[in-house]
Amino acid sequence: MGPYDYEVVLIHGDYADLKRTDIESDELLLVALALLPAEINEGTRLHYEMFEYTVK
């Protein structure tokens, strides 16, 4: 799966909304914070590859 690049748009509760940055898309992906690196904040850029998110 992937690779894909995302930006954290919004963190709310135990979830984050991610927006793809490697293609033109207005859709948001809802992801549980437990699956994301602990150091993320809104605006953090992430890379997704092989079922793993890493800070870019």
C-alpha positions in Angstrom: 0.0 0.0 0.0 1.4 3.3 -0.9 3.5 5.2 -0.7 1.4 8.3 0.1 2.0 11.7 1.7 -0.4 13.4 4.0 -0.8 16.5 6.2 -2.5 16.4 9.5 -5.4 18.9 9.1 -7.3 18.5 12.4 -6.9 16.5 15.6 -10.1 15.8 17.5 -10.4 13.4 20.4 -8.7 10.1 19.5 -8.7 10.7 15.8 -7.0 12.9 13.2 -8.1 14.1 9.7 -5.4 13.6 7.1 -5.3 15.2 3.7 -3.3 13.7 0.8 -0.6 16.1 -0.4 1.0 13.9 -3.2 -2.2 14.3 -5.4 -4.9 16.9 -5.8 -7.7 15.8 -3.4 -10.2 17.5 -1.1 -11.1 14.3 0.7 -10.0 13.7 4.3 -9.0 10.4 5.8 -10.0 9.8 9.4 -7.2 7.9 11.2 -7.0 6.8 14.9 -4.2 8.6 16.8 -3.0 5.2 18.0 -1.8 4.4 14.4 0.1 7.7 14.1 3.5 8.8 15.5 3.1 10.3 19.0 4.8 13.6 18.1 2.3 14.8 15.5 0.4 18.1 15.6 -1.9 19.9 13.2 0.2 20.7 10.2 2.6 17.8 10.5 3.5 16.1 7.2 3.4 12.3 7.2 4.6 9.6 4.9 2.6 6.3 4.6 4.2 3.2 3.3 4.0 -0.5 4.1 1.1 0.1 6.7 3.2 2.6 8.7 3.0 6.4 9.1 6.2 8.3 9.7 6.9 12.0 10.1 8.2 13.5 7.0 
